[in-house]
Amino acid sequence: MSDALPRHASTVVVGGGIVGAATAFFLADRGERDVVLLERDGLGSGTTKGGLGGIRHQFVDELDVRLSLMATEFWREFSSFTGSAHDFEERGYLFIAETAEGLAQLKEPLPLYERLGLTVEMLDRQDIEDLVPGIRTDDLAGGRICARDGYGDPLAALAGFAAGAVLAGVRIFEGTPVQGLVRAGGRVTAVRTMKGDLHADRVLLATGCWTTPIAATAGVAVPIWPYRRSIMESGPFPSLAGIPMVIEWESGFHFRPTDGRQRFAMPNLTTDGGVEKGPGAPPATFDALDFAPLEVPPSLEPWVKARAARRHPAFADLRIASSWSCYYEMTPDDHPIVGRVPEVDGLYVAAGFSGHGFMHAPATAQLIVEEMLDGRSTTLDISDLSLERFRTGRRPFTATVL
Ligand SMILES: Cc1cc2nc3c(=O)[nH]c(=O)nc-3n(C[C@H](O)[C@H](O)[C@H](O)COP(=O)(O)OP(=O)(O)OC[C@H]3O[C@@H](n4cnc5c(N)ncnc54)[C@H](O)[C@@H]3O)c2cc1C
C-alpha cells in the first residue's frame, strides 16, 4: 500500500470488492502497467464481506452456466494462479423440492446442462439422506445436485487476488473515495478524489450497489440498486461438516458448513411473515436509492431456527452466534452489467451481480480485461451483459436469485 496518489494511471479500477481486486489481478497478469485500484474504505468492506461464498453451476440461463464453468476452472487452480489459498470445497449444491411442481422446475434445465457437458443428477429421498445423514425427507418430492458446485471464502479470495495484483505492480489505495468522474467530450479522462485528480486512459467502475451515483457524475444512467439480505452463523457445530450446500427450492432457505459451524442464508420476510425470495420490481427512480439500514430484522432468527429444526433434527437446539446483513446489487433483469459504456470512451462497468458476484468474479474479471485490452471479450461473448441492453432492448434472461 502507498499513500502518494499518482497523477496518471493506465487503468483506474474503482472499488476494492472481489470484482475490483480480481480485475486488478487479471490486468497485471496480462502485463498491464500503472494500474491503480481505489477503494473508499477498506478492501472487501462492501458486499463481498457479507456473502455466503457459494459457487454453483446450476443456473437456468446458458450464459450464467458458461460463466460458472469458466470461473470454477480458475477457482480450482486459484493457488497456482495467485499463490494464495482460498478454501474452495467442491461439495455440491443440493436443491431439495417439497412439491411436484418444484421438482418439475428442477428438472427443466437438465437438457441445457447435458448440452454443456455439466453433470447434474436428480435425486430421490434415499440419495438425499445419503448425502446429508439424518435430514428430514418425508416431506420431499426429490432433489438435484451438481457435484462440481461448492463454496469458498470471499474475503480470503479477495486477499489472494489483491496480494497477487500488488506483487505484480498494481497500486492499491484504501480510504480513497472517488468523488466523481471527469469527462472531456465523449471520453473519461480522470477520476476526482480528495487527494486530487488521477488521470487515466481507462476507468472501470467495480463499485457494486454504489455504482449508480458515481456513474451519474459522467452523465451515465446505470440501473443498479441495493437489496438487503442477511446471513446467520451457528456456534461451534461439529456435525454435518462435509455436507453440500443444501437449498430448499420452495422457501429459499439454505445452509452449509464453514469452519466447524453452520452458515444459514434465507429469504427476506414480508411484514405479514410471508417469504420474499427476491426483490420485486426495480425502484421507480434511481436518483435517490434506498439503502435500508444494515440491521438484521428481528423476525428472521426465529424463522431460521424453526426452518432449520424442521429440516434436520441436529438443528433442534440451534444457537445463532452471529448474524449480519449486506446488500445484493440488483439490476432489472437480475444480471450484471459488464462491459464498456457506449457513450463514454474509456469507461467500463462491472457491477450489479444480483447476488452471485463472488462465484463469477474470476470469469468477469478475465472477460472485462479482454474488453479493455483487446476491444472485446474473446473467451466468451458477454455482449448480452452490456449496459446498452437497458436502452436498446434486451433478450430475456432467466434468473435464479437465491
Ligand atoms: C447475504 C449475501 C449472500 C451472498 N451470497 C453469495 C454467494 O453465495 N455466492 C456469490 O457468488 N455471491 C453471493 N453474494 C453476492 C456477492 O457477495 C456480490 O455479488 C459480490 O461480493 C459483489 O462484489 P463487487 O466487488 O461487485 O461489490 P462490492 O464487494 O460491494 O465492492 C464494491 C466496492 O466499491 C467500493 N466503492 C463504492 N463506491 C466507491 C467510490 N466512490 N470510490 C471508491 N470505492 C467505492 C465499496 O466500498 C466496495 O468495497 C451474496 C451477497 C449477500 C449480500
The ligand as an SDF file (V2000), in Angstrom:
LIG
                    3D

 53 58  0  0  0  0  0  0  0  0999 V2000
  -26.2480  -12.1090    2.0540 C   0  0  0  0  0  0  0  0  0  0  0  0
  -25.4690  -12.2910    0.7820 C   0  0  0  0  0  0  0  0  0  0  0  0
  -25.1510  -13.5610    0.3410 C   0  0  0  0  0  0  0  0  0  0  0  0
  -24.4590  -13.7370   -0.8470 C   0  0  0  0  0  0  0  0  0  0  0  0
  -24.1020  -14.9960   -1.2320 N   0  0  0  0  0  0  0  0  0  0  0  0
  -23.3970  -15.1730   -2.3610 C   0  0  0  0  0  0  0  0  0  0  0  0
  -22.9990  -16.4750   -2.7580 C   0  0  0  0  0  0  0  0  0  0  0  0
  -23.2870  -17.4660   -2.1040 O   0  0  0  0  0  0  0  0  0  0  0  0
  -22.2740  -16.5830   -3.9230 N   0  0  0  0  0  0  0  0  0  0  0  0
  -21.9630  -15.5000   -4.6810 C   0  0  0  0  0  0  0  0  0  0  0  0
  -21.3330  -15.6560   -5.7240 O   0  0  0  0  0  0  0  0  0  0  0  0
  -22.3330  -14.2530   -4.3240 N   0  0  0  0  0  0  0  0  0  0  0  0
  -23.0340  -14.0680   -3.1800 C   0  0  0  0  0  0  0  0  0  0  0  0
  -23.4070  -12.8140   -2.8170 N   0  0  0  0  0  0  0  0  0  0  0  0
  -23.1430  -11.7100   -3.7160 C   0  0  0  0  0  0  0  0  0  0  0  0
  -21.6950  -11.2920   -3.6990 C   0  0  0  0  0  0  0  0  0  0  0  0
  -21.2630  -11.1080   -2.3700 O   0  0  0  0  0  0  0  0  0  0  0  0
  -21.5760   -9.9980   -4.5080 C   0  0  0  0  0  0  0  0  0  0  0  0
  -22.1900  -10.1700   -5.7740 O   0  0  0  0  0  0  0  0  0  0  0  0
  -20.1220   -9.6120   -4.7200 C   0  0  0  0  0  0  0  0  0  0  0  0
  -19.4400   -9.5400   -3.4770 O   0  0  0  0  0  0  0  0  0  0  0  0
  -20.0440   -8.2760   -5.4220 C   0  0  0  0  0  0  0  0  0  0  0  0
  -18.7090   -7.8700   -5.4580 O   0  0  0  0  0  0  0  0  0  0  0  0
  -18.3330   -6.4530   -6.0170 P   0  0  0  0  0  0  0  0  0  0  0  0
  -16.8630   -6.3710   -5.9990 O   0  0  0  0  0  0  0  0  0  0  0  0
  -19.0660   -6.2220   -7.2950 O   0  0  0  0  0  0  0  0  0  0  0  0
  -19.0100   -5.4240   -4.9880 O   0  0  0  0  0  0  0  0  0  0  0  0
  -18.5580   -4.9800   -3.5370 P   0  0  0  0  0  0  0  0  0  0  0  0
  -17.9930   -6.0710   -2.7450 O   0  0  0  0  0  0  0  0  0  0  0  0
  -19.7030   -4.2330   -2.9500 O   0  0  0  0  0  0  0  0  0  0  0  0
  -17.3700   -3.9730   -3.8290 O   0  0  0  0  0  0  0  0  0  0  0  0
  -17.5810   -2.6580   -4.2730 C   0  0  0  0  0  0  0  0  0  0  0  0
  -16.5600   -1.8000   -3.5640 C   0  0  0  0  0  0  0  0  0  0  0  0
  -16.6140   -0.4850   -4.1220 O   0  0  0  0  0  0  0  0  0  0  0  0
  -16.3320    0.4260   -3.0930 C   0  0  0  0  0  0  0  0  0  0  0  0
  -16.7970    1.7380   -3.5230 N   0  0  0  0  0  0  0  0  0  0  0  0
  -18.0880    2.1140   -3.7340 C   0  0  0  0  0  0  0  0  0  0  0  0
  -18.1270    3.3900   -4.1480 N   0  0  0  0  0  0  0  0  0  0  0  0
  -16.8470    3.8270   -4.2150 C   0  0  0  0  0  0  0  0  0  0  0  0
  -16.2530    5.0480   -4.5820 C   0  0  0  0  0  0  0  0  0  0  0  0
  -16.9780    6.1240   -4.9460 N   0  0  0  0  0  0  0  0  0  0  0  0
  -14.9080    5.1550   -4.5420 N   0  0  0  0  0  0  0  0  0  0  0  0
  -14.1390    4.0850   -4.1690 C   0  0  0  0  0  0  0  0  0  0  0  0
  -14.6640    2.9110   -3.7990 N   0  0  0  0  0  0  0  0  0  0  0  0
  -16.0030    2.7750   -3.8280 C   0  0  0  0  0  0  0  0  0  0  0  0
  -17.0770   -0.1530   -1.9030 C   0  0  0  0  0  0  0  0  0  0  0  0
  -16.5860    0.3570   -0.6880 O   0  0  0  0  0  0  0  0  0  0  0  0
  -16.8450   -1.6370   -2.0830 C   0  0  0  0  0  0  0  0  0  0  0  0
  -15.7280   -2.1020   -1.3550 O   0  0  0  0  0  0  0  0  0  0  0  0
  -24.0860  -12.6050   -1.6170 C   0  0  0  0  0  0  0  0  0  0  0  0
  -24.3910  -11.3280   -1.1710 C   0  0  0  0  0  0  0  0  0  0  0  0
  -25.0660  -11.1600    0.0170 C   0  0  0  0  0  0  0  0  0  0  0  0
  -25.3920   -9.7650    0.4850 C   0  0  0  0  0  0  0  0  0  0  0  0
  1  2  1  0
  2  3  1  0
  2 52  2  0
  3  4  2  0
  4  5  1  0
  4 50  1  0
  5  6  2  0
  6  7  1  0
  6 13  1  0
  7  8  2  0
  7  9  1  0
  9 10  1  0
 10 11  2  0
 10 12  1  0
 12 13  2  0
 13 14  1  0
 14 15  1  0
 14 50  1  0
 15 16  1  0
 16 17  1  0
 16 18  1  0
 18 19  1  0
 18 20  1  0
 20 21  1  0
 20 22  1  0
 22 23  1  0
 23 24  1  0
 24 25  2  0
 24 26  1  0
 24 27  1  0
 27 28  1  0
 28 29  2  0
 28 30  1  0
 28 31  1  0
 31 32  1  0
 32 33  1  0
 33 34  1  0
 33 48  1  0
 34 35  1  0
 35 36  1  0
 35 46  1  0
 36 37  1  0
 36 45  1  0
 37 38  2  0
 38 39  1  0
 39 40  1  0
 39 45  2  0
 40 41  1  0
 40 42  2  0
 42 43  1  0
 43 44  2  0
 44 45  1  0
 46 47  1  0
 46 48  1  0
 48 49  1  0
 50 51  2  0
 51 52  1  0
 52 53  1  0
M  END
$$$$
